[in-house]
Amino acid sequence: MAKHPAPEVLYPDVAARGSLRAALQALADEGGLSVPFTAEDPGALTYAVTESRLPHRKRLLVNSWVHKRRWSVRDAAMSSHRSYAPRAAAHSTVTDLARFRG
């Protein structure tokens, strides 16, 4: 089984902020955006959640990849077992954390 680098190695900028939630919140604040990010583990370097303002989306999940520097953003409905067929699901990957600002 392949050994992956520690999150602190792949994401030193996130580690410097203490968590992915804090890094994303700082980017939103710097951009003048009101986006509340949360995480089940406030110190998590690899996971954060934001509530969507769109009525057809509940939450967006942000996850860090473990084998290379990249983040996935997806609609929480894509992670559930129920169908999300009538609405378009959101899913994106980015290599630059600042791209989350838009």
C-alpha positions in Angstrom: 0.0 0.0 0.0 1.3 3.4 -1.0 2.3 5.8 1.8 0.9 9.3 1.4 2.6 12.5 2.6 1.4 14.0 5.8 -1.2 16.7 5.2 1.2 19.3 6.7 3.7 18.5 3.9 1.1 18.9 1.1 -0.7 21.8 2.6 1.7 23.9 4.6 -0.4 27.0 4.1 -3.5 25.2 5.5 -1.4 23.9 8.4 -0.2 27.4 9.1 -3.9 28.5 9.6 -4.6 25.4 11.8 -7.3 23.9 9.7 -8.8 23.8 6.2 -11.9 25.5 7.7 -9.7 28.4 9.0 -7.8 28.7 5.7 -11.0 28.8 3.7 -12.6 31.3 6.1 -9.5 33.6 5.9 -9.8 33.5 2.1 -13.5 34.4 2.2 -12.8 37.2 4.7 -9.9 38.6 2.6 -12.2 38.6 -0.4 -15.0 40.4 1.4 -17.3 37.3 1.2 -19.7 36.2 3.9 -19.2 32.4 3.8 -19.4 30.5 7.1 -17.2 27.4 7.0 -17.5 24.6 9.5 -15.8 21.3 10.2 -16.7 18.4 12.4 -13.2 18.5 13.7 -12.1 22.2 14.0 -8.5 21.2 13.6 -9.0 19.1 10.5 -6.5 19.9 7.7 -8.4 17.9 5.1 -12.2 18.6 5.6 -14.5 21.6 5.7 -18.2 22.3 5.0 -20.1 25.4 4.1 -23.8 25.9 3.9 -25.1 26.9 0.5 -27.2 30.0 -0.1 -28.9 28.2 -3.0 -32.2 26.7 -2.1 -31.6 23.5 -4.1 -28.2 22.8 -2.4 -27.8 22.2 1.3 -24.1 22.0 1.9 -20.8 22.0 0.0 -18.1 19.7 1.2 -14.4 20.6 0.7 -11.8 17.7 0.9 -8.1 17.7 0.5 -6.6 15.0 -1.6 -4.1 12.7 0.2 -1.7 11.8 -2.7 -1.2 15.3 -4.3 -2.0 18.9 -3.6 -5.6 19.3 -4.8 -9.0 19.9 -3.3 -12.4 18.5 -4.2 -15.6 20.5 -3.7 -18.9 18.7 -4.0 -22.6 19.0 -3.2 -23.4 17.1 0.0 -26.2 15.4 -2.0 -23.5 13.6 -4.0 -22.3 11.9 -0.8 -25.6 10.6 0.3 -27.4 7.5 -0.9 -30.5 9.3 -1.9 -31.1 10.4 -5.5 -30.1 13.9 -6.5 -31.4 13.4 -10.0 -33.7 16.4 -10.6 -31.1 18.9 -9.7 -27.6 19.5 -11.1 -24.9 18.3 -8.7 -21.9 20.4 -8.1 -18.4 18.9 -8.2 -15.1 20.5 -8.9 -11.4 20.1 -8.2 -8.9 22.9 -7.8 -5.1 23.1 -7.3 -5.1 26.6 -5.9 -7.0 27.3 -2.7 -7.5 30.9 -3.7 -9.7 29.7 -6.6 -12.5 29.1 -4.0 -13.0 32.8 -3.9 -14.3 32.7 -7.4 
